[in-house]
Amino acid sequence: MTQRPDLDQLSTEQLRALASELFDRVENKERALVHRDAVIEKLTHEVAILKRHKYARRSEQLDAVQGKLLDELIDSDLAAIEAELDQAMTEEQKAARPKQKPKRASLPPELPRTLIHHEPDNAQCQCGCQLKRIGEDISEKLDYVPGEFTVERHIRGKWACDKCETLTQAPVPPQVIDKGIPTAGLLAQVLVAKYADHLPLYRQERIFGRAGLEIPRSTLAEWVGACGVQLQPLVDALRNTLLEHRVLHADETPVSMLAPGKKKTHKAYVWAYCTTPFSDLKATIYDFTPSRAGEHARTFLGGWQGKLVCDDYAGYKAGFDKGITEIGCMAHARRKFYDLHEANKSELAAKALEYIGGLYEIERETKDLPPDKRQEIRQTRAKPLADTLHQWMLVHCQKVPDGSGTAKALNYSLKRWEALTRYLDDGAVPIDNNWVENQIRPWALGRSNWLFAGSLRSGQRAAAVMTLVQSAKLNGHDPYAYLKDVLIRLPTQKNNAINELLPHNWRPARSDKV
């Protein structure tokens, strides 16, 4: 600490010099404080903006995949800004900030624990007395060790008879890939990484290399192709089971596919078909096709005649002439009014959203009820509200100019009103098609990683494996555990018992830890 000078002993010139130095210090300090406050204000503003983006409702602006990717960026930026803010603040300012104790979930108890003890170098106090342990504080940190390869050495003994010279040996255990080196566990890992975690094979090649064994991507591709063929019967059986249900969802999304013989891509499509959230069967099936032609939907559905929840795409229309009942999507109708309200704060759109919001509120209240009870409540509460909304739309449709955004929003619902309100008469039918849109979103994430399908066959193989992965998730299974067990059992599974391996019927045959 600098000793204060005795001002009485200083000359006039010395006092002037001291005063000038002090003024400079104060000025520099003020500039530093102004700069610090400006930085704090700037960072605080950025935090507020990022949090508003993170927590604001974006359901009508971004799909789930885009939202998740955006959330990752926002969370990273928030952490960085909070660190900068902490550095810029004084201790007093830090103490004045509201304390937010993080809520962390306990780490899974089944994870192996390594105990690391931190104790004093000796148990003797500075005063000479012996210290006594009275308790402990415990904190846990999650660690990760990169994967390691192991080898299963299968030793098959040869037994011979001296008298008849007969050789006896246990048969070779059947494998998905005969005479191949991968175990079912390794194959399951490759499939899950590629189709659930969306890691292209060249990335897996690098990961395996870091684990100590470089497996060429060409070899990995061969394994994937072989597994796709072996797993296809499961997908076919699941399709047959799906088509036994009378209410289904359908949706489609584009995927780029390399054109045969050309170094450019064209637009192929993945179609998703699934049961409703109200169904006992939890299953989703993907169908990869070279185009969006409606014939692909008709081919998949075959002779099925039931209630199909879908958007207004014309490709489904031909099926409606052959016994399929169209169920409209209220979410699509709502989105028209939402966009209108966002564009110009239309009071008419706000009123429509209020009516439709009332219909959705009834659905939230009845989502866990049995179908008959749900239908009863829909008839007594939702149907009168829907009738009021319909009459309101008819009245206002006569008042707005033709061709306007408001007219288009009203006409969209009015032209499809019968299909939009069929759900009111059947408690097993959902109000919208959002469920299948959620099921098809893994493809949006996948195509951002692998960019395109290499061929029609590779797209169909991806659809088959992702069908099993997504259906396993819907039934609460770990996709890796499911695929590993299925690949172990599949070579010896009888054709007439193939349904036992479908995700909704599957029970692990082995108690091995996976």
Helices and strands as residue ranges (DSSP letters): G 7-9, H 12-55, H 64-88, H 91-96, E 158-160, E 167-169, H 184-195, H 201-210, H 217-242, E 247-258, E 265-275, E 284-289, H 294-301, E 307-309, G 314-316, H 317-320, E 325-327, H 330-344, H 347-366, H 371-377, I 378-382, H 383-397, H 405-415, H 417-420, G 422-425, H 434-450, H 456-474, H 479-489, G 490-492, G 495-501
